[in-house]
Amino acid sequence: MRTLVIVLAVLAMATVACAQDTFVWFFGVGNGDFMDSPPTFVGGMDTGGDITAGSWTITVPDAGWPTDPVLRYQHIWDTFYAGNYTPGTPGYWKGYFDTNHGLPEMNALEIVDDTNGGTMTGVCTIEIQVDDANNDGVMDEGEFCAGSMTGLVIIIRNGDGVYDGMCGTGNYFGTYAKDCPGTYETWNFGMYLYLDDCSTPVENTSWGVIKSLYQ
């Protein structure tokens, strides 16, 4: 009976924690360039979603990257894309920008919510797909001009305003388009955030484990 009571108590606490979850999403559109140092992608919120006014910024840490444009481009391709080819119809390369694939630290994320009044900061991954249109295993001219992008991991560490005391996780999915033959990119995506009150001991314990993954 004592064990059953303990289990029920744990389930009750989990139910309370889930009830406190806050789901926030928005459409983002913006620009940036991996040739900049550091690469910084900045934009605003498009219509739709919970946040329609504000801004977002994703900054890629580029310590150790070459500054010469030709060498920098080759370094990015060799480090983050070349070894990640998946055969198919079409085949594709995927660039993984995270600490498991060559970054010294995670990409910094900042969200300014002017609709509800608050900000969030944290980190995120970036995954950019390049389709091999002719399936020859070689990146040809024009193949790296547009495609899909995702961020499967978002960790919100801090918030203020309406997000004061909150943290959480999330993801985003969208597309990129370059001004080929240039390298300036336009990003369009939907970002989805699952936030919780991290000011209480229960949430601090659970989110502490998640946040420690990308310290």
N, C-alpha and C positions, 0 to 999 in steps of 0.2 A: 504493500500500500504506500509506504514512504517513497519507494522508487517511482510509482505512478504519479504521486503528487509532485515530485521534482520534475518529471517529464512534462506534466501539464503546466507547471509554472514556467518552464523554459519555452514551451509552445506559446504560452500567453504573452511572454516578453517578446517573442519573435513576431507575434501578431501585432502587438503595439508598435514595434519598430517598423513593420511593413506599412502600417496605417499612416505613419509619419512621412513616408516617401513622397517626394515631390517630383513630378515629371515635367520637364521644360524642353521645348524644342523650337528651332528656328531655321529659316532658310538663309544661308550666307552666300554672298557673292563678293569677290575681291580679286586682287592682283598681287603679283610678286615675281621674283626672278632668282633662281638658284645661282646666278652669276654675281649677285650682290653679296656683300659680307657684313653681317650675317644675312642669309636669305630670310626675308621677312615678308610674309603674306598678310595683307591688311584689307579689310572690307567692311561692308555694312550688312544690314539685315534686309532681305527682300520681303515682299508681302506674304502673309501667311505665317502660321506658327504663333507661339506665345510671345515672342519678342519681335517687334516690327520696327523698332527704332533703337539704334545703338551701333556697336562696332565689335569686331573680333580681330585678333592678331595671333598668328602662329609664327614663331621664330625658330629657325633651324640652327643649332650650334655647329659652327664650321671650323673649329680649331684644328689646325693642321692641313686644311685644304689649300691647294695652290691658289695664288691670286691671279696668275696669268690666265686669261679666259680660255685658251685652248687646253692648257694643262688641267685647269679646273673642271672643264666639261668632261675630259677624259677620265679624271679621277672620280667624278660622280658616277659616270657610267660603269667603270670597272669595279668600284667599291660596292655600289648599291643595286645595280641591275644585272650586269653581265652573267653572274653566276646563278641567277634565278630565272632560268628559262623553262617553260612548261610547254611541251609539244601539244598540238591540238589543231582545231580548224576554226579560227587560226590559232597558231601558237602565240605565246606572249612572254615578255619579260615583266617581272614585277620588282620595282624598287622599294626596298624596305628601309625607311629612315627611322631607326630606333637603336637602342643601346646593344641589341643583339646582332646588329648588322653594321657596326662601324661608327656610330655616333658616340661622342664622349659623354653625353648626357641626353636626356629626353628633350623633345621639342617643347618649348614654352607656349602655353595657351593663355590668352586673356580675353574675357568676354565682358563687354560693357552693355548693360541692359538699361536703356533710357526709357523703355516702355513701362517697366515696373519699378525702376530705381534701385540699381545694385550692380555689383561687379563680381566676377568669378575669376580665379586664377588657378592654373594647374599645369598639367603636361599631357601630351598626346603622341600617338604614333602617326606616321604618314606612310601610305602604300600607294604607289602610282603604277598603273599598268600601261605597258606599251605593246600593242598588238603587232605581231609579225605577219603582215597582210599577205605575203606571198609564201610564208612557211619555209623560208630558206635558212633560218637560223642566224641571219645577218640583219642588223638594224640598218635599213635602207633609208635614203632621203625621203622625207615625208611621213615616215611611220611614227615619228615621235612628235607629232603636231597636235594630237587630241586623243583622249581616252578617258578611262575611269580612274577614280581615286577613292580611297577609303581611309578611315582612321578607326581601327577596330578597338583601340584602347584610348580612353580619355579618363584621366583622374583629376577631379576637381579637389584641390587641397584647401583653398581658402575662399571666403566670400564676405561681402559687406553689403550694407543696405538691406534689401529684402532677403539677401542670401547670407546674412551674418550668421556665423556659427554652423554653416552648412558645408558639406563635402559630398563627394559621390563619384560616380563613374558615368561612362557614356560611349558614344561612337558617332561617326558621321560617314555619309556616303554621297558621292557626287561625281563630277566630271572636271577635266581640265582642258584648256585649249591654248596653244601657243601662237604667237604672231610669227610663225615660221617664214623665213629662215631665222628669225630672231628667237630669243629665249624667254621673253616676257610672257607670263602665263596669266590666264583668267581662271579662277576656281569658282564653281557653283556646287553647293552641297546642302544637305539637310543634316543638322546636328541635333542629337537626342541625348538629353542628360537626365540621369536618375539621381536625385539629391536626397540627403537625409540630414537630420539634426545631429551633428557630430559634437555637440557641446555636452552631451550626457555620457556617463561612463560606459553604458552598453554600446552606444554607437562608436565611441572612441576606440573600444576594443576591437570591434569588427572592422571598422574602416582603417584602423592602424595597421592591420595585416595587409590590406589592399595597397595602402599608400606606401608601405615599406618596399613594395616590389619595384618602385620607380623613384626611390630617393635620389 
